[in-house]
Amino acid sequence: MKSLVPPSISPPFARYAHGVELPPGQRVIRTSGQLGLAADGTIPGDPFDQAQICFGNIAVILASGGMSPSDIFHLSAYVTDRAHMQGYMAARDHFLAATPGDRLPSSTLVIVSGFTRPEFKVEIEVWASAP
């Protein structure tokens, strides 16, 4: 996997790449959107805590397919308010902290009007790839 960050365009706003190139023959895992719902059924009120749950679930899904966060090539996130972006981005940067700079995923962040339950503030889905 190769991050694409052309020097002729403005650099990314945060820890992500503008594009990603996958080598031929890679396996791909695509997750469903993960919400901040803990295994015990609780939903924390803080967007950072919800994002931590989302990323924890994603890590478990990837591990079940023999992959890790460093294998993510695209990340899509949805938040219900601009005020939730900071918490989400802090959780994302923590989740990707061990990912080398030349393997950072591409990323999309969208502000949406809401999810299936009003308590949810963050939803995250990823695409990952490995040999």
VEXNUVEX-389347 format. One line per field, with one value per residue: x, y, z of N, C-alpha, C, O, CB in turn. Coordinates in nm, 2 decimals, m for minus. Each point is the difference from the previous one (the first is absolute). Glycine has a CB too. Layout:
<rs>
n.c1 = (X,...)
n.c2 = (Y,...)
n.c3 = (Z,...)
ca.c1 = (X,...)
ca.c2 = (Y,...)
ca.c3 = (Z,...)
c.c1 = (X,...)
c.c2 = (Y,...)
c.c3 = (Z,...)
o.c1 = (X,...)
o.c2 = (Y,...)
o.c3 = (Z,...)
cb.c1 = (X,...)
cb.c2 = (Y,...)
cb.c3 = (Z,...)
</rs>
This chain:
<rs>
n.c1 = (0.08,0.15,m0.14,m0.09,0.16,m0.03,0.24,m0.27,m0.19,0.03,0.22,m0.26,m0.14,0.20,0.20,m0.10,0.20,m0.15,m0.02,0.03,0.18,m0.17,0.30,m0.19,m0.16,m0.19,m0.18,m0.20,m0.05,m0.26,0.01,m0.31,0.07,0.19,m0.27,0.20,m0.13,0.23,m0.01,m0.22,m0.19,0.22,m0.07,0.30,m0.20,0.29,m0.07,0.23,m0.21,m0.10,0.29,0.06,m0.24,0.11,0.27,m0.11,m0.16,0.26,0.17,m0.22,0.00,0.31,0.01,m0.21,0.23,0.28,m0.06,0.15,m0.17,0.21,m0.27,m0.12,0.03,m0.23,m0.03,m0.33,0.02,m0.32,0.09,m0.32,0.23,0.23,m0.01,0.11,0.28,0.14,m0.09,0.08,0.29,0.06,m0.08,0.19,0.26,m0.05,m0.03,0.28,0.20,0.09,m0.05,0.34,m0.08,m0.04,m0.32,m0.17,m0.26,m0.02,m0.13,m0.30,m0.01,m0.32,m0.06,m0.22,m0.23,0.13,0.13,m0.26,0.02,m0.03,0.25,0.13,0.21,0.09,m0.13,0.32,m0.07,0.30,0.00,0.19,0.16,0.13,0.14)
n.c2 = (m0.12,0.22,0.21,0.10,0.25,0.11,0.15,0.09,0.01,0.20,m0.21,m0.17,0.25,m0.23,m0.20,0.01,m0.06,0.24,m0.33,m0.26,m0.08,m0.27,m0.11,m0.10,m0.14,0.21,m0.25,0.25,m0.03,0.16,0.06,m0.02,0.30,m0.12,0.15,0.09,m0.34,m0.02,m0.29,0.16,0.10,0.25,0.19,0.10,0.24,m0.05,0.04,m0.15,m0.23,m0.03,m0.04,m0.23,m0.17,0.04,m0.12,m0.26,m0.09,0.03,m0.20,m0.23,0.02,m0.04,m0.26,m0.15,0.04,m0.10,0.35,0.14,0.25,m0.09,m0.08,0.32,0.00,0.17,0.12,0.03,0.19,0.03,0.25,0.02,0.25,0.12,m0.14,m0.28,0.15,m0.03,m0.29,m0.09,0.10,m0.15,m0.27,0.04,0.04,m0.27,m0.17,0.09,m0.03,m0.24,0.18,0.00,0.31,m0.24,m0.09,0.32,m0.19,0.20,0.14,0.01,0.21,m0.04,0.24,m0.27,0.19,m0.24,m0.26,m0.13,0.22,0.33,m0.19,0.04,0.26,m0.23,m0.15,m0.10,m0.14,m0.10,m0.06,m0.22,m0.06,m0.25,m0.12)
n.c3 = (0.00,m0.20,0.25,m0.30,0.20,m0.36,0.16,m0.18,0.29,0.24,0.14,0.02,0.14,0.10,m0.04,m0.36,m0.22,m0.15,0.00,0.16,m0.28,0.12,m0.08,m0.23,0.23,0.21,0.12,m0.06,0.33,m0.15,0.35,m0.07,0.03,0.26,0.13,0.22,0.02,0.27,m0.11,0.18,m0.28,0.04,m0.24,0.18,0.00,m0.16,m0.34,0.17,0.06,m0.30,m0.10,0.22,m0.13,m0.29,0.07,0.16,m0.26,m0.17,0.18,m0.04,m0.32,m0.02,0.18,m0.20,m0.24,0.19,0.09,0.22,m0.02,m0.22,m0.19,0.00,m0.34,0.17,0.30,m0.13,0.28,m0.03,0.22,0.04,m0.04,m0.21,0.29,m0.14,m0.13,0.29,0.05,m0.29,0.03,0.28,m0.13,m0.26,0.17,0.17,m0.26,m0.12,0.28,m0.19,m0.30,m0.06,m0.02,m0.22,0.13,0.00,m0.08,m0.24,0.26,m0.13,0.27,m0.11,0.22,0.00,0.07,0.19,0.00,m0.01,0.24,m0.02,0.11,m0.30,0.06,m0.23,m0.27,0.00,m0.30,0.01,m0.30,0.19,m0.27,0.15,m0.25)
ca.c1 = (m0.08,0.08,m0.07,0.03,m0.01,0.08,0.05,m0.05,m0.13,0.00,0.01,m0.12,m0.02,0.04,0.07,m0.06,0.06,m0.10,m0.03,0.07,0.02,0.01,0.07,m0.09,m0.02,m0.03,m0.13,m0.06,m0.10,m0.08,m0.09,m0.12,0.02,m0.01,m0.05,0.05,m0.08,0.08,m0.05,m0.10,m0.12,0.01,0.04,0.06,m0.05,0.11,0.03,0.13,m0.02,m0.07,0.10,0.08,m0.07,m0.01,0.14,0.02,m0.07,0.07,0.12,m0.04,m0.04,0.12,0.07,m0.07,0.04,0.15,0.06,0.02,m0.03,0.10,m0.05,m0.11,0.04,m0.10,m0.08,m0.10,m0.06,m0.11,m0.03,m0.13,0.02,0.13,0.06,0.04,0.12,0.12,0.00,0.02,0.14,0.10,m0.01,0.05,0.15,0.05,m0.02,0.10,0.13,0.11,0.01,0.11,m0.05,m0.01,m0.11,m0.12,m0.11,m0.08,m0.10,m0.11,m0.07,m0.13,m0.09,m0.14,m0.10,m0.02,0.01,m0.12,m0.03,0.06,0.12,0.12,0.06,0.11,m0.01,0.13,0.01,0.14,0.04,0.14,0.06,0.13,0.03)
ca.c2 = (0.12,0.12,0.13,0.10,0.14,0.08,0.13,0.11,0.05,0.03,m0.13,m0.04,0.07,m0.08,m0.12,m0.08,0.02,0.04,m0.12,m0.12,m0.10,m0.14,m0.09,m0.10,m0.13,0.02,m0.03,0.12,m0.01,0.12,0.00,0.08,0.12,m0.04,0.11,0.00,m0.08,m0.10,m0.14,m0.01,0.07,0.15,0.09,0.12,0.13,0.08,m0.05,m0.07,m0.14,m0.08,m0.04,m0.11,m0.12,m0.03,m0.05,m0.13,m0.10,m0.01,m0.08,m0.14,m0.05,m0.02,m0.12,m0.13,m0.03,0.00,0.13,0.09,0.14,0.04,m0.05,0.08,0.09,0.12,0.01,0.09,0.03,0.09,0.06,0.08,0.15,0.04,0.00,m0.14,m0.03,m0.01,m0.13,m0.10,0.01,m0.04,m0.15,m0.05,0.01,m0.10,m0.13,m0.02,0.04,m0.09,m0.02,0.08,0.12,m0.03,m0.09,0.06,m0.02,0.11,0.02,0.09,0.03,0.07,0.04,m0.05,0.05,m0.09,m0.14,m0.07,0.04,0.13,m0.01,m0.03,0.12,m0.04,m0.13,m0.02,m0.12,0.00,m0.10,m0.04,m0.09,m0.07,m0.12)
ca.c3 = (0.00,m0.01,0.01,m0.11,0.04,m0.09,0.06,m0.08,0.06,0.14,0.08,0.08,0.12,0.12,m0.02,m0.11,m0.13,m0.10,m0.08,0.03,m0.10,0.04,m0.09,m0.05,0.08,0.15,0.06,0.05,0.10,0.00,0.12,0.00,0.09,0.14,0.09,0.13,0.09,0.08,0.00,0.11,m0.04,0.03,m0.10,0.07,m0.05,m0.06,m0.13,0.01,0.06,m0.10,m0.10,0.05,m0.01,m0.15,m0.04,0.06,m0.07,m0.13,0.02,0.02,m0.13,m0.08,0.05,m0.04,m0.14,m0.01,m0.03,0.11,m0.05,m0.10,m0.13,m0.04,m0.11,0.00,0.12,m0.01,0.13,0.00,0.13,0.00,0.02,m0.01,0.14,0.03,m0.09,0.08,0.07,m0.10,m0.06,0.10,0.00,m0.12,0.01,0.10,m0.06,m0.11,0.05,m0.04,m0.14,m0.06,m0.08,m0.14,m0.02,0.05,m0.08,m0.04,0.10,m0.02,0.12,m0.04,0.11,m0.04,0.09,0.11,m0.02,0.03,0.14,0.02,0.08,m0.08,m0.06,m0.09,m0.06,m0.08,m0.08,m0.06,m0.10,0.03,m0.10,0.04,m0.09)
c.c1 = (0.09,m0.09,0.04,m0.03,0.08,0.04,m0.06,m0.14,0.01,0.01,m0.13,m0.01,0.05,0.07,m0.07,0.07,m0.11,m0.04,0.08,0.01,0.02,0.07,m0.10,0.00,m0.03,m0.14,m0.05,m0.10,m0.07,m0.09,m0.13,0.03,m0.02,m0.04,0.06,m0.08,0.09,m0.06,m0.11,m0.13,0.00,0.05,0.06,m0.05,0.11,0.03,0.14,m0.03,m0.08,0.10,0.10,m0.07,0.00,0.13,0.03,m0.07,0.07,0.12,m0.03,m0.04,0.12,0.08,m0.06,0.03,0.15,0.06,0.00,m0.03,0.10,m0.03,m0.11,0.05,m0.10,m0.09,m0.11,m0.07,m0.11,m0.03,m0.13,0.02,0.15,0.08,0.05,0.13,0.12,0.01,0.03,0.14,0.10,0.00,0.06,0.16,0.06,m0.01,0.11,0.14,0.12,0.01,0.11,m0.05,m0.01,m0.11,m0.13,m0.11,m0.05,m0.11,m0.11,m0.07,m0.12,m0.08,m0.14,m0.10,m0.04,0.01,m0.13,m0.05,0.07,0.12,0.13,0.05,0.11,m0.03,0.13,0.00,0.14,0.00,0.15,0.04,0.13,0.02,m0.08)
c.c2 = (0.12,0.12,0.09,0.14,0.09,0.13,0.12,0.04,0.02,m0.13,m0.03,0.08,m0.07,m0.12,m0.09,0.03,0.04,m0.12,m0.12,m0.09,m0.13,m0.08,m0.11,m0.12,0.02,m0.05,0.14,m0.03,0.14,m0.01,0.07,0.12,m0.05,0.13,m0.01,m0.07,m0.10,m0.14,m0.01,0.08,0.15,0.08,0.12,0.13,0.07,m0.06,m0.08,m0.15,m0.08,m0.04,m0.11,m0.13,m0.05,m0.06,m0.13,m0.11,m0.03,m0.09,m0.15,m0.06,m0.03,m0.12,m0.13,m0.04,0.00,0.13,0.09,0.14,0.05,m0.05,0.08,0.09,0.12,m0.01,0.11,0.02,0.10,0.05,0.08,0.14,0.03,m0.01,m0.14,m0.04,m0.02,m0.13,m0.12,0.00,m0.04,m0.15,m0.06,0.01,m0.10,m0.14,m0.03,0.03,m0.10,m0.02,0.09,0.11,m0.03,m0.10,0.05,m0.01,0.14,0.01,0.10,0.02,0.09,0.03,m0.04,0.05,m0.10,m0.15,m0.06,0.03,0.14,0.00,m0.01,0.13,m0.03,m0.14,m0.01,m0.13,0.01,m0.11,m0.03,m0.10,m0.05,m0.12,m0.12)
c.c3 = (0.00,0.01,m0.11,0.05,m0.09,0.05,m0.08,0.05,0.15,0.08,0.08,0.13,0.13,m0.04,m0.09,m0.13,m0.10,m0.08,0.05,m0.12,0.06,m0.10,m0.05,0.10,0.15,0.03,0.05,0.11,0.00,0.12,m0.03,0.09,0.14,0.08,0.14,0.10,0.06,0.00,0.11,m0.03,0.03,m0.12,0.08,m0.07,m0.08,m0.13,0.00,0.05,m0.10,m0.11,0.04,m0.01,m0.15,m0.04,0.07,m0.07,m0.14,0.01,0.02,m0.14,m0.08,0.05,m0.03,m0.14,m0.02,m0.04,0.12,m0.05,m0.10,m0.14,m0.06,m0.12,m0.02,0.12,m0.03,0.13,m0.02,0.14,m0.02,0.02,m0.01,0.14,0.03,m0.08,0.08,0.07,m0.09,m0.05,0.10,0.01,m0.12,0.00,0.10,m0.07,m0.11,0.05,m0.04,m0.15,m0.06,m0.09,m0.14,m0.03,0.05,m0.10,m0.06,0.10,m0.05,0.13,m0.05,0.12,m0.05,0.10,0.12,m0.04,0.05,0.14,0.02,0.09,m0.08,m0.06,m0.10,m0.06,m0.09,m0.07,m0.06,m0.12,0.04,m0.10,0.05,m0.10,0.05)
o.c1 = (0.10,m0.09,0.12,m0.12,0.11,m0.08,0.01,m0.06,0.10,m0.06,m0.08,0.10,0.03,0.06,m0.06,0.08,m0.12,m0.12,0.10,m0.11,0.09,m0.02,m0.10,0.09,0.01,m0.09,0.07,m0.08,0.06,m0.08,0.00,0.10,m0.09,0.05,0.06,m0.03,0.05,m0.12,m0.08,m0.09,m0.09,0.07,m0.08,m0.02,m0.03,0.02,0.01,0.06,0.03,m0.01,0.03,0.07,0.02,0.01,0.06,0.05,0.01,0.03,0.07,0.03,0.01,0.05,0.07,m0.02,0.05,0.11,m0.05,m0.02,m0.03,0.06,m0.05,0.10,0.03,m0.04,0.03,m0.03,0.00,0.00,m0.03,m0.10,0.08,0.12,0.09,0.06,0.08,0.11,0.08,0.06,0.10,0.10,0.07,0.06,0.10,0.10,0.05,0.09,0.11,0.09,0.00,m0.11,m0.08,m0.02,m0.09,0.02,0.03,m0.03,0.03,m0.03,0.01,m0.01,m0.05,0.03,m0.06,0.02,m0.10,m0.12,0.11,0.08,0.11,m0.08,0.03,m0.05,0.03,m0.05,0.05,m0.08,0.08,m0.08,0.08,m0.10,0.01)
o.c2 = (0.01,0.02,0.01,0.03,0.03,0.07,0.12,0.10,m0.04,m0.10,0.09,0.05,0.07,m0.01,m0.10,0.10,m0.04,0.00,0.02,m0.02,m0.02,0.01,m0.02,m0.03,m0.10,0.01,0.08,m0.09,0.10,m0.10,0.09,0.00,m0.07,0.11,m0.11,0.05,m0.09,m0.01,m0.09,0.01,0.07,m0.05,0.08,0.00,0.09,m0.12,m0.09,m0.09,m0.12,m0.12,m0.08,m0.10,m0.11,m0.11,m0.08,m0.11,m0.12,m0.08,m0.09,m0.12,m0.10,m0.08,m0.10,m0.11,0.01,0.00,m0.03,0.02,0.08,0.04,m0.02,0.07,0.09,m0.11,0.11,m0.10,0.08,m0.08,0.05,0.08,m0.08,m0.02,m0.01,m0.10,m0.09,m0.06,m0.09,m0.11,m0.06,m0.07,m0.11,m0.10,m0.05,m0.08,m0.11,0.01,0.05,m0.08,0.12,m0.02,0.06,m0.04,m0.07,0.00,0.10,m0.09,0.09,m0.09,0.10,m0.08,0.04,0.05,0.04,m0.03,0.07,m0.01,0.01,0.10,0.03,0.08,0.09,m0.09,0.09,m0.10,0.11,m0.09,0.09,m0.07,0.07,m0.04,m0.11)
o.c3 = (0.07,m0.08,m0.04,0.03,0.03,0.06,0.05,m0.06,0.06,m0.03,0.02,0.05,0.10,m0.11,0.04,0.00,0.02,m0.05,0.07,m0.06,0.08,m0.12,0.06,0.07,0.07,m0.08,0.04,m0.02,0.00,0.01,m0.08,0.08,0.04,m0.02,0.03,0.11,m0.07,m0.02,m0.01,0.08,m0.04,m0.08,0.06,m0.12,m0.08,m0.02,m0.08,m0.06,m0.01,m0.05,m0.08,m0.03,m0.03,m0.07,m0.07,m0.02,m0.04,m0.08,m0.05,m0.03,m0.07,m0.08,m0.03,m0.04,m0.11,m0.05,0.11,m0.12,m0.08,m0.10,m0.11,0.02,m0.06,0.04,m0.04,0.07,m0.08,0.09,m0.11,0.00,0.03,0.00,0.09,0.02,m0.02,0.00,0.02,0.00,m0.04,0.01,0.01,m0.03,m0.03,0.02,m0.01,m0.09,m0.03,m0.05,0.02,m0.07,m0.07,m0.11,0.03,m0.12,0.05,0.07,m0.07,0.08,m0.06,0.10,m0.11,0.11,0.10,m0.12,0.02,0.03,m0.03,m0.01,0.05,m0.06,m0.08,0.07,m0.07,0.05,m0.03,0.00,0.02,m0.07,0.06,m0.06,m0.06)
cb.c1 = (m0.29,0.26,m0.13,0.06,m0.14,m0.04,0.20,0.19,m0.22,m0.07,0.33,m0.08,m0.23,m0.26,0.16,m0.30,0.30,0.22,m0.17,0.04,0.00,m0.19,0.32,m0.04,0.15,0.25,m0.01,0.12,0.06,0.08,0.21,m0.25,0.00,0.13,m0.27,0.13,m0.26,0.21,0.31,0.27,m0.02,m0.04,m0.09,0.22,m0.13,0.07,m0.14,0.07,m0.03,m0.20,m0.05,0.04,m0.16,m0.17,0.01,m0.02,m0.23,m0.12,0.04,m0.11,m0.23,m0.04,0.01,m0.16,m0.26,m0.12,m0.04,0.19,m0.06,0.11,0.12,m0.21,0.08,0.05,0.17,m0.01,0.22,m0.10,0.28,m0.01,m0.28,m0.19,m0.24,m0.30,m0.19,m0.12,m0.23,m0.30,m0.18,m0.14,m0.28,m0.27,m0.12,m0.18,m0.29,m0.27,m0.23,m0.13,m0.25,0.26,0.19,0.26,0.25,0.11,m0.09,0.09,0.15,0.00,0.19,0.01,0.20,0.07,m0.03,m0.17,0.35,0.19,m0.15,m0.31,m0.25,0.00,m0.07,0.21,m0.29,0.17,m0.30,0.18,m0.24,0.05,m0.19,0.08,0.22)
cb.c2 = (m0.13,m0.14,m0.04,m0.20,m0.11,m0.18,m0.23,m0.18,m0.09,0.31,m0.04,m0.28,0.03,0.10,0.12,m0.11,m0.13,0.23,0.12,0.04,0.19,0.01,0.06,0.10,0.00,0.19,m0.32,0.20,m0.27,0.13,m0.11,m0.20,0.23,m0.29,0.12,0.16,0.12,0.20,0.01,m0.05,m0.28,m0.01,m0.16,m0.14,m0.07,0.17,0.29,0.31,0.21,0.25,0.32,0.26,0.17,0.29,0.32,0.23,0.19,0.31,0.29,0.17,0.24,0.33,0.25,0.17,0.09,m0.24,0.01,m0.17,m0.04,m0.05,m0.20,m0.07,m0.28,0.11,m0.17,0.04,m0.13,m0.04,m0.05,m0.28,0.08,0.18,0.19,0.04,0.21,0.31,0.18,0.12,0.24,0.28,0.12,0.17,0.30,0.22,0.13,0.05,0.06,m0.04,m0.17,m0.18,0.08,0.09,m0.12,0.16,m0.31,0.07,m0.13,0.01,m0.11,m0.04,0.15,m0.25,0.08,0.20,m0.07,m0.17,m0.25,m0.01,m0.13,m0.31,0.02,0.23,m0.11,0.24,m0.13,0.17,0.00,0.11,0.05,0.11,0.20)
cb.c3 = (0.05,m0.07,0.29,m0.21,0.21,m0.24,0.02,m0.14,m0.24,m0.01,0.00,m0.14,m0.21,0.23,0.19,0.12,0.03,0.03,m0.27,0.31,m0.24,0.25,0.05,m0.31,m0.24,0.08,0.02,m0.21,0.15,m0.26,0.23,m0.11,m0.21,m0.02,m0.17,m0.16,m0.07,0.16,m0.07,0.08,0.07,0.32,m0.24,0.19,0.27,0.25,m0.02,0.10,0.24,0.10,m0.01,0.19,0.24,0.03,0.03,0.24,0.15,0.01,0.16,0.27,0.08,0.03,0.22,0.20,0.04,m0.01,m0.34,0.23,0.30,0.28,0.18,0.21,m0.05,m0.29,0.20,m0.31,0.20,m0.29,0.18,0.07,0.13,m0.19,m0.02,0.02,m0.17,0.02,0.15,m0.06,m0.11,0.12,0.13,m0.10,m0.03,0.17,0.06,m0.07,0.22,0.27,m0.03,0.08,0.23,0.09,m0.01,0.25,0.08,m0.32,0.24,m0.32,0.21,m0.32,0.19,m0.22,m0.30,0.22,0.00,m0.18,0.12,m0.02,0.13,0.02,0.30,0.07,0.07,0.12,m0.01,0.22,m0.21,0.32,m0.24,0.31,0.01)
</rs>
